[in-house]
Amino acid sequence: MKNRNLSIIITVLAISLTASACNKAQAPADDQSSNQQQSTKTFLVEGKAGETALDALQDKYDVSVKEQAGRGKYAESIEGTTPDSNHFWAFYVNGQPSLVGAGQYTAKDGDKFEFRLEEIPNDSGN
């Protein structure tokens, strides 16, 4: 009887340890999935003549704005998504990367703006 109880205890312990190890092994995959989701967020808006691209974004989405000396206003977060230290909001006009920030770009009717959460490029030279 003691051997059987000991076998049951060992089996339960082995199952618990295996389940714990599986949960820990899945954690990096969840983090990786989070990074993939974060890097694929995109918000689209259409410009109206005379307003900035940032104004157009704020008209359609909940946007937190910051201002930086010399660079003007920019979107810090969109719909509650704030980039982590490895990502940024890339701003495109009619499919092309903009040379100025969204707060400095004055729209023409029909301009299509895209705000994409993208990974900061690694400039290590590799």
C-alpha positions in Angstrom: 0.0 0.0 0.0 2.8 2.4 0.9 4.5 1.7 -2.5 1.2 2.5 -4.3 0.8 5.8 -2.4 4.4 6.7 -3.1 3.9 6.0 -6.8 0.8 8.2 -6.9 2.6 11.0 -5.2 5.6 10.7 -7.5 3.3 10.7 -10.6 1.4 13.8 -9.4 4.7 15.6 -8.7 6.1 14.7 -12.1 2.9 15.9 -13.8 3.0 19.2 -11.9 6.7 19.8 -12.7 6.0 19.1 -16.4 3.1 21.4 -16.5 5.1 24.2 -14.8 8.0 23.7 -17.3 5.6 23.9 -20.2 4.1 27.2 -19.0 7.6 28.7 -18.6 8.6 27.5 -22.1 5.5 29.2 -23.5 6.3 32.6 -22.0 8.8 33.7 -24.6 6.5 32.7 -27.4 3.8 34.9 -25.9 6.2 37.8 -25.7 7.3 37.2 -29.3 3.6 37.1 -30.3 3.1 40.4 -28.5 6.0 42.0 -30.4 4.6 40.7 -33.7 1.1 42.1 -32.9 2.6 45.4 -31.9 4.7 45.7 -35.0 1.7 45.2 -37.3 -0.7 47.9 -36.0 -1.8 50.3 -38.7 -4.2 53.3 -38.6 -5.4 54.8 -41.9 -7.0 58.3 -42.3 -7.8 60.5 -45.3 -6.6 64.1 -45.3 -8.6 67.3 -45.7 -7.1 70.3 -47.4 -5.6 72.7 -44.9 -5.5 70.4 -41.8 -2.4 68.6 -40.6 -2.1 64.8 -40.8 -2.1 64.8 -37.0 -5.4 66.7 -37.0 -6.9 64.1 -39.4 -5.7 61.2 -37.1 -7.2 62.9 -34.0 -10.5 63.4 -35.8 -10.9 59.6 -36.3 -8.9 58.0 -33.4 -8.1 58.6 -29.7 -4.6 60.0 -29.9 -2.2 61.1 -27.2 0.0 63.9 -28.6 3.5 65.1 -27.5 5.5 68.0 -28.7 9.3 68.0 -29.1 11.4 71.1 -29.6 12.4 71.4 -33.2 10.3 68.5 -34.4 6.8 69.7 -33.5 3.8 67.6 -32.4 3.6 63.9 -33.0 1.4 60.9 -32.0 2.6 59.3 -28.8 -0.1 56.7 -28.6 -3.0 55.8 -30.9 -6.1 54.0 -29.5 -4.2 53.3 -26.3 -1.2 51.7 -28.1 2.1 53.3 -27.1 5.2 52.0 -28.7 7.7 50.3 -26.5 11.4 51.2 -26.7 11.9 49.1 -29.8 9.1 50.6 -31.9 7.8 53.9 -33.2 4.9 55.3 -35.1 6.0 55.6 -38.8 4.1 58.1 -40.8 3.3 57.6 -44.5 1.7 59.9 -47.0 0.1 58.3 -50.1 2.2 55.1 -49.4 5.5 56.9 -49.1 7.4 57.6 -45.9 7.0 61.3 -44.9 10.0 63.6 -44.7 8.2 65.7 -42.0 6.2 64.8 -38.9 2.4 64.4 -38.9 2.0 67.6 -37.0 3.9 69.5 -39.7 2.4 68.0 -42.8 -0.5 70.0 -44.2 -2.9 67.8 -46.2 -4.2 68.2 -49.7 -7.7 66.8 -50.4 -7.5 63.1 -51.0 -4.1 62.5 -49.2 -4.0 59.1 -47.6 -2.2 58.9 -44.3 -0.9 55.7 -42.7 0.4 55.4 -39.2 2.3 52.1 -38.7 3.8 50.8 -35.6 7.3 49.7 -36.8 10.4 48.3 -35.2 13.3 50.8 -34.8 16.0 49.7 -37.3 19.2 48.2 -35.8 22.1 50.4 -36.9 24.8 48.0 -35.7 26.1 47.7 -39.3 25.2 44.0 -39.7 
